[in-house]
Amino acid sequence: MKEKLLAFVHDLTPYDYILFGVSIFLFILFIILALLLRKRLKTALFLVLFGFAILLLAPTFGSMQMHKYLFKNSVKLISQKKLHFVEAVVVKGAITNESKFDFVTCEITANVYKVTKNKYKNYLLQLKPFQKVSILEHNISKGQTKEFKIIIEPFKYKKDYNISLEGDCR
């Protein structure tokens, strides 16, 4: 748990600190307004609840939306090939930097999940892939497309499967 918390703090950007600071400032502002308007009970109670909602929800959802905008990228699957003599799958893809900033690192993850004839079960199976492999790509300039190769091994699954790619860049 300590390692995850340290990794989270290490990955914060200056924009995250600004968002957290604004959230705390707005929380304190609404609490002060509630104290000033304590004679109006309903208004004061609403301001207190609204302040707590901002304190809890703004950093979470604001950070997610900010990272989608600041570190926008697209990952495209070019090919996937299951090897015959080795228990492995080779996945080739390309990542494109669509943001206004250069990426220092990008963690590209290949998720392998089962496929069935039932479309509802397929949706649930996508939520829990049975195999994950990640690689790091470094120094991707804005507008640049970089090709990569991921080898998923050991791959012993014999039935039908799908592979999806995700990119998390900073």
Backbone as numpy.savetxt, mean C-alpha at the origin, in Angstrom:
# Nx Ny Nz CAx CAy CAz Cx Cy Cz
6.92 -7.13 16.78 6.09 -5.95 16.78 6.97 -4.70 16.78
8.04 -4.75 17.55 8.95 -3.61 17.62 9.58 -3.34 16.26
9.92 -4.38 15.53 10.54 -4.22 14.21 9.56 -3.59 13.22
8.28 -4.00 13.28 7.27 -3.43 12.39 7.05 -1.96 12.69
7.04 -1.61 13.97 6.86 -0.22 14.36 8.05 0.63 13.92
9.25 0.12 14.09 10.44 0.84 13.64 10.48 0.98 12.11
10.05 -0.06 11.40 9.98 0.03 9.93 8.96 1.06 9.49
7.82 1.15 10.21 6.80 2.14 9.90 7.34 3.55 10.08
8.00 3.81 11.20 8.55 5.13 11.48 9.66 5.47 10.48
10.45 4.48 10.11 11.54 4.71 9.15 11.01 5.08 7.76
9.85 4.54 7.38 9.29 4.79 6.06 8.47 6.07 5.96
8.31 6.80 7.06 7.54 8.04 7.00 8.28 9.11 6.20
7.50 9.88 5.45 8.05 10.98 4.66 7.76 12.29 5.37
8.38 13.39 4.96 8.05 14.69 5.57 6.56 15.04 5.40
5.95 14.60 4.32 4.52 14.86 4.11 3.68 14.14 5.16
4.11 12.96 5.59 3.39 12.25 6.65 3.47 13.02 7.97
4.64 13.55 8.29 4.78 14.33 9.52 3.90 15.58 9.49
3.82 16.23 8.32 2.95 17.40 8.19 1.50 17.00 8.41
1.07 15.89 7.81 -0.30 15.41 7.98 -0.60 15.09 9.44
0.31 14.42 10.13 0.11 14.11 11.54 0.05 15.39 12.39
0.91 16.33 12.07 0.91 17.60 12.81 -0.39 18.38 12.62
-0.89 18.43 11.40 -2.15 19.12 11.14 -3.30 18.42 11.85
-3.28 17.09 11.87 -4.34 16.33 12.56 -4.35 16.65 14.05
-3.18 16.67 14.66 -3.10 16.98 16.09 -3.52 18.42 16.35
-3.10 19.35 15.48 -3.49 20.76 15.63 -5.01 20.91 15.55
-5.66 20.27 14.57 -7.11 20.36 14.43 -7.83 19.72 15.62
-7.28 18.62 16.14 -7.86 18.00 17.33 -7.84 18.97 18.51
-6.70 19.59 18.75 -6.58 20.54 19.86 -7.50 21.74 19.64
-7.60 22.22 18.40 -8.46 23.35 18.08 -9.93 23.03 18.37
-10.39 21.84 17.97 -11.79 21.49 18.23 -12.05 21.26 19.71
-11.10 20.75 20.45 -11.27 20.59 21.89 -11.36 21.96 22.57
-10.52 22.90 22.16 -10.58 24.27 22.72 -11.92 24.93 22.38
-12.37 24.75 21.14 -13.69 25.30 20.76 -14.80 24.67 21.59
-14.70 23.38 21.85 -15.71 22.71 22.69 -15.70 23.26 24.11
-14.51 23.55 24.62 -14.43 24.13 25.97 -15.01 25.53 26.00
-14.77 26.30 24.94 -15.33 27.65 24.89 -16.85 27.65 24.74
-17.37 26.64 24.07 -18.81 26.54 23.84 -19.47 25.51 24.75
-18.95 25.35 25.98 -19.46 24.30 26.87 -20.89 24.58 27.36
-21.35 25.80 27.23 -22.73 26.11 27.62 -23.72 25.47 26.65
-23.32 25.36 25.39 -24.15 24.68 24.38 -23.68 23.22 24.33
-24.40 22.39 25.03 -23.96 21.01 25.25 -23.87 20.20 23.95
-24.88 20.30 23.11 -24.88 19.52 21.87 -23.74 19.94 20.95
-23.52 21.23 20.82 -22.44 21.73 19.96 -21.08 21.31 20.50
-20.90 21.42 21.80 -19.63 21.04 22.42 -19.36 19.55 22.27
-20.40 18.74 22.47 -20.25 17.29 22.32 -19.90 16.93 20.88
-20.57 17.59 19.92 -20.27 17.35 18.51 -18.82 17.72 18.19
-18.35 18.86 18.71 -16.97 19.28 18.45 -15.95 18.31 19.05
-16.24 17.78 20.22 -15.33 16.80 20.85 -15.29 15.53 20.01
-16.45 15.02 19.60 -16.49 13.81 18.78 -15.84 14.03 17.42
-16.07 15.20 16.84 -15.45 15.52 15.55 -13.93 15.62 15.69
-13.46 16.19 16.79 -12.02 16.27 17.05 -11.38 14.90 17.17
-12.04 13.99 17.89 -11.51 12.62 18.02 -11.55 11.89 16.68
-12.60 12.13 15.89 -12.68 11.50 14.57 -11.52 11.97 13.68
-11.22 13.25 13.72 -10.09 13.78 12.94 -8.79 13.18 13.44
-8.63 13.08 14.75 -7.40 12.54 15.31 -7.18 11.08 14.90
-8.24 10.31 14.80 -8.10 8.89 14.48 -8.14 8.61 12.97
-8.99 9.28 12.23 -9.21 8.93 10.83 -8.33 9.70 9.84
-8.02 10.95 10.13 -7.25 11.77 9.18 -5.86 11.20 8.89
-5.08 10.80 9.90 -3.76 10.24 9.56 -3.85 8.95 8.75
-4.83 8.11 9.06 -4.94 6.83 8.36 -5.34 7.02 6.91
-6.51 7.60 6.69 -7.00 7.74 5.32 -6.24 8.81 4.54
-5.82 9.85 5.22 -5.04 10.89 4.55 -3.70 10.36 4.05
-3.07 9.54 4.86 -1.79 8.95 4.46 -1.96 8.01 3.27
-3.02 7.20 3.29 -3.26 6.30 2.17 -3.49 7.07 0.88
-4.32 8.10 0.92 -4.61 8.87 -0.28 -3.39 9.67 -0.74
-2.63 10.18 0.20 -1.44 10.96 -0.13 -0.40 10.07 -0.82
-0.22 8.85 -0.33 0.75 7.95 -0.94 0.31 7.48 -2.32
-1.01 7.33 -2.52 -1.51 6.99 -3.86 -1.19 8.11 -4.85
-1.27 9.35 -4.39 -1.00 10.49 -5.27 0.49 10.74 -5.45
1.25 10.75 -4.36 2.67 11.09 -4.43 3.51 10.01 -5.09
3.20 8.75 -4.83 4.02 7.64 -5.31 3.25 6.76 -6.29
2.57 7.40 -7.22 1.74 6.68 -8.19 2.63 5.90 -9.16
2.27 4.63 -9.35 3.01 3.78 -10.28 2.06 2.77 -10.90
2.50 2.18 -11.98 1.72 1.09 -12.58 2.65 -0.08 -12.85
2.16 -1.26 -12.54 2.93 -2.48 -12.73 2.19 -3.33 -13.76
2.91 -3.77 -14.78 2.30 -4.55 -15.86 2.96 -5.91 -15.93
2.13 -6.94 -16.03 2.61 -8.31 -16.19 2.86 -8.55 -17.67
4.10 -8.87 -18.02 4.46 -9.12 -19.41 4.30 -10.59 -19.74
4.87 -11.46 -18.91 4.74 -12.89 -19.17 4.96 -13.67 -17.88
4.43 -14.89 -17.89 4.68 -15.83 -16.79 4.87 -17.20 -17.42
5.85 -17.91 -16.92 6.16 -19.21 -17.50 6.54 -20.18 -16.40
5.83 -21.31 -16.38 6.16 -22.35 -15.41 7.25 -23.22 -16.01
8.33 -23.39 -15.27 9.46 -24.19 -15.74 9.17 -25.68 -15.56
9.65 -26.50 -16.49 9.33 -27.92 -16.48 10.24 -28.75 -15.58
11.52 -28.46 -15.58 12.47 -29.30 -14.85 12.79 -28.79 -13.45
12.34 -27.60 -13.14 12.56 -27.00 -11.83 11.20 -26.56 -11.30
10.98 -26.69 -10.00 9.72 -26.26 -9.40 9.75 -24.74 -9.22
9.50 -24.01 -10.32 9.57 -22.55 -10.29 8.72 -21.96 -11.41
8.36 -20.69 -11.19 7.65 -19.89 -12.20 8.45 -18.61 -12.39
8.68 -18.24 -13.64 9.38 -17.00 -13.95 8.35 -15.97 -14.39
8.31 -14.84 -13.70 7.37 -13.76 -14.00 8.17 -12.56 -14.49
7.80 -12.06 -15.67 8.44 -10.86 -16.21 7.40 -9.74 -16.21
7.84 -8.55 -15.85 6.93 -7.42 -15.79 7.67 -6.12 -15.98
6.90 -5.03 -15.93 7.47 -3.70 -16.07 6.77 -2.77 -15.09
7.54 -1.89 -14.48 6.99 -0.89 -13.57 7.26 0.49 -14.16
6.24 1.36 -14.10 6.33 2.71 -14.65 6.10 3.71 -13.53
6.98 4.69 -13.43 6.85 5.77 -12.47 5.92 6.82 -13.07
4.72 6.97 -12.51 3.74 7.93 -13.00 3.61 9.14 -12.08
4.48 9.27 -11.10 4.39 10.38 -10.16 5.26 11.54 -10.63
5.28 12.60 -9.83 6.09 13.76 -10.15 7.44 13.73 -9.43
7.73 12.62 -8.76 8.96 12.47 -8.00 9.73 11.25 -8.49
11.03 11.25 -8.27 11.85 10.07 -8.56 11.71 9.09 -7.40
11.67 7.80 -7.72 11.57 6.78 -6.69 12.97 6.32 -6.31
13.21 6.21 -5.01 14.47 5.68 -4.52 14.41 4.15 -4.53
13.33 3.60 -3.98 13.15 2.14 -3.98 11.71 1.81 -4.31
11.53 0.68 -4.95 10.19 0.13 -5.22 10.19 -1.33 -4.82
9.25 -1.69 -3.98 9.08 -3.09 -3.61 7.98 -3.66 -4.51
8.35 -4.60 -5.36 7.41 -5.22 -6.28 7.08 -6.60 -5.75
5.79 -6.88 -5.57 5.35 -8.13 -4.99 4.52 -8.91 -6.00
4.85 -10.18 -6.17 4.06 -11.09 -7.00 3.25 -11.98 -6.07
1.93 -11.95 -6.23 1.02 -12.77 -5.43 0.46 -13.89 -6.30
0.53 -15.11 -5.81 0.00 -16.26 -6.53 -1.22 -16.76 -5.76
-2.34 -16.89 -6.48 -3.55 -17.37 -5.83 -4.26 -18.38 -6.72
-5.06 -19.23 -6.08 -5.78 -20.29 -6.77 -6.93 -19.71 -7.58
-7.37 -20.47 -8.59 -8.50 -20.07 -9.42 -9.49 -21.23 -9.47
-10.77 -20.92 -9.31 -11.83 -21.91 -9.41 -12.86 -21.44 -10.44
-13.90 -22.22 -10.65 -14.97 -21.84 -11.58 -15.97 -20.88 -10.93
-15.97 -20.80 -9.61 -16.89 -19.94 -8.88 -16.29 -18.54 -8.76
-16.98 -17.52 -9.33 -16.40 -16.17 -9.33 -16.36 -15.56 -7.93
-17.28 -15.92 -7.06 -17.28 -15.39 -5.70 -16.12 -16.00 -4.89
-15.89 -17.26 -5.08 -14.77 -17.91 -4.39 -13.44 -17.36 -4.92
-13.37 -17.06 -6.22 -12.16 -16.45 -6.78 -11.86 -15.11 -6.12
-12.89 -14.33 -5.86 -12.70 -13.05 -5.20 -12.11 -13.25 -3.80
-12.62 -14.22 -3.07 -12.09 -14.50 -1.73 -10.67 -15.05 -1.78
-10.38 -15.88 -2.78 -9.04 -16.44 -2.89 -7.99 -15.38 -3.21
-8.39 -14.29 -3.88 -7.45 -13.20 -4.17 -7.01 -12.49 -2.91
-7.85 -12.52 -1.87 -7.52 -11.83 -0.63 -6.41 -12.52 0.15
-6.27 -13.83 -0.04 -5.25 -14.59 0.68 -4.44 -15.42 -0.31
-3.40 -14.83 -0.92 -2.57 -15.61 -1.84 -1.80 -16.70 -1.10
-1.56 -17.80 -1.79 -0.85 -18.90 -1.13 0.66 -18.78 -1.27
1.13 -17.87 -2.11 2.57 -17.66 -2.22 2.83 -16.20 -2.60
3.83 -15.60 -1.96 4.21 -14.21 -2.21 5.71 -14.13 -2.36
6.16 -13.36 -3.35 7.59 -13.12 -3.52 7.76 -11.64 -3.81
8.74 -11.00 -3.18 8.99 -9.57 -3.39 10.43 -9.35 -3.81
10.61 -8.31 -4.63 11.94 -7.86 -5.01 11.99 -6.35 -4.85
13.21 -5.80 -4.81 13.41 -4.36 -4.73 14.05 -3.86 -6.02
13.50 -2.79 -6.55 14.10 -2.07 -7.68 14.49 -0.70 -7.16
15.64 -0.21 -7.58 16.15 1.06 -7.07 16.23 2.10 -8.19
16.11 3.36 -7.79 16.33 4.54 -8.63 15.54 4.48 -9.94
14.26 4.77 -9.84 13.40 4.87 -11.02 13.00 6.34 -11.17
13.43 6.96 -12.24 13.15 8.37 -12.49 11.70 8.56 -12.90
11.21 9.80 -12.79 9.82 10.05 -13.17 9.64 9.83 -14.66
8.57 9.11 -15.00 8.27 8.77 -16.38 9.01 7.55 -16.90
9.94 7.01 -16.14 10.74 5.87 -16.59 10.00 4.55 -16.38
10.19 3.64 -17.32 9.67 2.28 -17.21 10.85 1.33 -17.07
10.78 0.47 -16.08 11.87 -0.46 -15.81 11.33 -1.88 -15.80
11.97 -2.77 -16.56 11.55 -4.16 -16.59 12.23 -4.94 -15.47
11.55 -5.99 -15.01 12.07 -6.82 -13.92 11.68 -8.27 -14.16
12.32 -9.15 -13.40 12.04 -10.57 -13.45 11.98 -11.09 -12.02
10.93 -11.84 -11.73 10.75 -12.46 -10.41 10.69 -13.97 -10.61
11.44 -14.70 -9.81 11.40 -16.16 -9.85 10.70 -16.64 -8.57
9.58 -17.32 -8.76 8.81 -17.85 -7.64 9.17 -19.31 -7.48
9.85 -19.61 -6.37 10.23 -20.99 -6.11 10.23 -21.26 -4.63
10.00 -22.40 -4.14 9.55 -23.60 -4.85 8.07 -23.45 -5.18
7.69 -23.83 -6.37 6.31 -23.74 -6.83 5.82 -25.14 -7.16
5.06 -25.74 -6.24 4.64 -27.13 -6.38 3.16 -27.26 -6.76
2.47 -26.16 -6.92 1.03 -26.19 -7.19 0.79 -26.66 -8.63
-0.07 -27.66 -8.82 -0.28 -28.28 -10.13 -1.54 -27.79 -10.83
-2.49 -27.21 -10.09 -3.77 -26.81 -10.69 -3.68 -25.41 -11.28
-4.84 -24.83 -11.63 -4.90 -23.52 -12.25 -4.62 -22.42 -11.20
-3.88 -21.41 -11.61 -3.50 -20.32 -10.71 -3.42 -19.02 -11.51
-3.43 -17.91 -10.80 -3.21 -16.58 -11.39 -2.13 -15.87 -10.59
-1.47 -14.93 -11.25 -0.44 -14.14 -10.60 -0.79 -12.67 -10.77
-0.73 -11.93 -9.67 -0.95 -10.48 -9.72 0.30 -9.78 -9.22
0.55 -8.58 -9.72 1.72 -7.80 -9.35 1.28 -6.49 -8.69
2.04 -6.09 -7.67 1.80 -4.83 -6.97 3.12 -4.11 -6.80
3.09 -2.79 -6.80 4.29 -2.02 -6.57 4.08 -1.00 -5.47
5.00 -0.95 -4.51 4.96 0.03 -3.42 6.27 0.80 -3.46
6.19 2.04 -3.89 7.40 2.83 -4.14 7.52 3.97 -3.14
8.74 4.40 -2.92 9.06 5.55 -2.04 10.11 6.39 -2.72
